[in-house]
Structure formats: C-alpha cells, structure tokens
C-alpha cells in the first residue's frame, strides 16, 4: 500500500504524465504475447512470419497468421488496466498513451491520445501505393478475416500487407518523433507490462528520467526499466492500476 500511495502522490503532483505500455497489459486480456512462456514465438519463429522477407517469400503464410491474430484479438476485451488508463486521461492527469501493442484495446477502452509505435493490426496498407484502410472503422474486419484470397489494393491492384512494424523495419518516423517529444515534455511516465528490451521504444522511460521526470513501473516481474523506476509496483496491471486510479480520484 505504501508504494501505491507513493505512486499516487507522484501522479497527483504531476503536470504532464504519460503512459508507456507493452504486451503485458494486453496479455491480461488474453492476447498472446511474443515473449514469455505463452508467447507466440514458442510455436513460430519470427523470421517465418514477421519480416518483409517472409512476406515476400510466402505472403499466404504471413496473412494466414495475421488473420488468426486478428480473430484472437477480436475475441479479447479491454481489461481493468486499459480502463484505468483511460480514466486517468479523463481526469486530466494522463496526457497520452504510447503503446508498443497493435491490438487497439486502448482505443476500445476509451483512451483518446494514443501513439501506436508498432502500428495497428486492424489497418492494412498497399505495398506499392499510398492506400491505407482501417478495417474496424470501415466495418470490414469480420469479412476480411474470412476471405481466403490474398488481399489486393483497390486503387492499384498490388498486394496489401498488415500496417504493423515487422522485425528489421524502422518504427514509423512520425509516431516515434511524437513519442519522443511527449517523453521530453513528461514529468511522469507509467510503464506498464513491457520488457524494456525493444529499442528504440524502450528509450522512452529513459528520456523522461533524463529530463528530470519520475518513472512508475507496473509489471509482474523486473524488467529492463526497473533499475530506473522510482516506484516499482509488482503484480498484474489489471489489479494495480484500478487501485492507483481510485486513490488518485479520491484526491481530485
């Protein structure tokens, strides 16, 4: 409880708090992670499914995998941790959520200012032209995942691909720049469920720290971020973040 109170005091005295989330927060919603004992890579090798080379070599296999992931994520729902972050934003404390996740659960929970560093699994983009489509927003996602043929661009006829960042690809410049600007401005970052091992995204808590900000980490185990955390809250985000949010709300 003492650590929760410390985290609450840091948050309520902040002027510009942000959150930085990884796969751990979505694992509590049943979304399989790429790392950990139940990670997808226990069954598949990354180079078989999530690289530009794999897509060029076997687009059918890659699309089969991503449609399977879409179905799994469509079955998932935001958990109390997602809703707690959305509530902190509603209260005016949290200014943005920077996420490494592609599952769209923060948006479903009600968060508004979201920076998706690794893309969004429900978006597709053309491999040749500038065409993009958000399948959830256009209401086509359920139809899309059932189509067996390779998806083609309606503008130029080229192959569509998931609008996510694959291994060996750079993060979207616009998203990364925005995330770094937010980190430079932030005086607090809540780090939730990330290994802290995937760069350049993992720099975000360090940027906050280097600019004099505080780091609150919520994780089931120690991570690459733990050594710089001012408060480390060990446990499930779905249990800890609602408690923290309730303490914060009590002082508003």
RAFEN-V616810 format. One record per residue. N is the residue number from 0. RES is the residue in three letters. SS is DSSP state (~ for helix, > for strand, _ for the rest). Layout:
# RAFEN-V616810
n;res;ss
N;RES;SS
N;RES;SS
This chain:
# RAFEN-V616810
n;res;ss
0;UNK;_
1;UNK;~
2;UNK;~
3;UNK;~
4;UNK;~
5;UNK;~
6;UNK;~
7;UNK;~
8;UNK;~
9;UNK;~
10;UNK;~
11;UNK;~
12;UNK;_
13;UNK;_
14;UNK;_
15;UNK;_
16;UNK;>
17;UNK;>
18;UNK;>
19;UNK;>
20;UNK;>
21;UNK;_
22;UNK;~
23;UNK;~
24;UNK;~
25;UNK;~
26;UNK;~
27;UNK;_
28;UNK;_
29;UNK;_
30;UNK;_
31;UNK;_
32;UNK;_
33;UNK;_
34;UNK;_
35;UNK;_
36;UNK;_
37;UNK;_
38;UNK;_
39;UNK;~
40;UNK;~
41;UNK;~
42;UNK;_
43;UNK;_
44;UNK;_
45;UNK;~
46;UNK;~
47;UNK;~
48;UNK;~
49;UNK;_
50;UNK;>
51;UNK;~
52;UNK;~
53;UNK;~
54;UNK;~
55;UNK;~
56;UNK;~
57;UNK;_
58;UNK;~
59;UNK;~
60;UNK;~
61;UNK;~
62;UNK;~
63;UNK;~
64;UNK;~
65;UNK;~
66;UNK;~
67;UNK;~
68;UNK;~
69;UNK;~
70;UNK;~
71;UNK;~
72;UNK;~
73;UNK;~
74;UNK;~
75;UNK;_
76;UNK;_
77;UNK;_
78;UNK;_
79;UNK;~
80;UNK;~
81;UNK;~
82;UNK;~
83;UNK;~
84;UNK;~
85;UNK;~
86;UNK;~
87;UNK;~
88;UNK;~
89;UNK;~
90;UNK;_
91;UNK;_
92;UNK;_
93;UNK;>
94;UNK;>
95;UNK;>
96;UNK;>
97;UNK;>
98;UNK;>
99;UNK;_
100;UNK;_
101;UNK;_
102;UNK;_
103;UNK;_
104;UNK;~
105;UNK;~
106;UNK;~
107;UNK;~
108;UNK;~
109;UNK;_
110;UNK;_
111;UNK;_
112;UNK;_
113;UNK;>
114;UNK;>
115;UNK;>
116;UNK;_
117;UNK;_
118;UNK;>
119;UNK;>
120;UNK;>
121;UNK;>
122;UNK;>
123;UNK;>
124;UNK;>
125;UNK;>
126;UNK;_
127;UNK;_
128;UNK;_
129;UNK;_
130;UNK;_
131;UNK;>
132;UNK;>
133;UNK;>
134;UNK;_
135;UNK;_
136;UNK;_
137;UNK;_
138;UNK;_
139;UNK;_
140;UNK;~
141;UNK;~
142;UNK;~
143;UNK;~
144;UNK;~
145;UNK;~
146;UNK;_
147;UNK;_
148;UNK;_
149;UNK;_
150;UNK;_
151;UNK;>
152;UNK;_
153;UNK;_
154;UNK;_
155;UNK;_
156;UNK;_
157;UNK;_
158;UNK;>
159;UNK;>
160;UNK;>
161;UNK;>
162;UNK;>
163;UNK;>
164;UNK;_
165;UNK;_
166;UNK;>
167;UNK;_
168;UNK;_
169;UNK;_
170;UNK;_
171;UNK;_
172;UNK;~
173;UNK;~
174;UNK;~
175;UNK;~
176;UNK;~
177;UNK;~
178;UNK;~
179;UNK;~
180;UNK;~
181;UNK;~
182;UNK;~
183;UNK;~
184;UNK;~
185;UNK;_
186;UNK;_
187;UNK;>
188;UNK;>
189;UNK;>
190;UNK;>
191;UNK;>
192;UNK;_
193;UNK;_
194;UNK;_
195;UNK;_
196;UNK;_
197;UNK;_
198;UNK;_
199;UNK;_
200;UNK;_
201;UNK;_
202;UNK;~
203;UNK;~
204;UNK;~
205;UNK;~
206;UNK;~
207;UNK;~
208;UNK;~
209;UNK;~
210;UNK;_
211;UNK;_
212;UNK;_
213;UNK;>
214;UNK;>
215;UNK;>
216;UNK;>
217;UNK;>
218;UNK;>
219;UNK;_
220;UNK;_
221;UNK;_
222;UNK;_
223;UNK;_
224;UNK;_
225;UNK;~
226;UNK;~
227;UNK;~
228;UNK;_
229;UNK;_
230;UNK;>
231;UNK;>
232;UNK;>
233;UNK;>
234;UNK;_
235;UNK;_
236;UNK;~
237;UNK;~
238;UNK;~
239;UNK;~
240;UNK;~
241;UNK;~
242;UNK;~
243;UNK;~
244;UNK;~
245;UNK;~
246;UNK;~
247;UNK;~
248;UNK;~
249;UNK;~
250;UNK;_
251;UNK;_
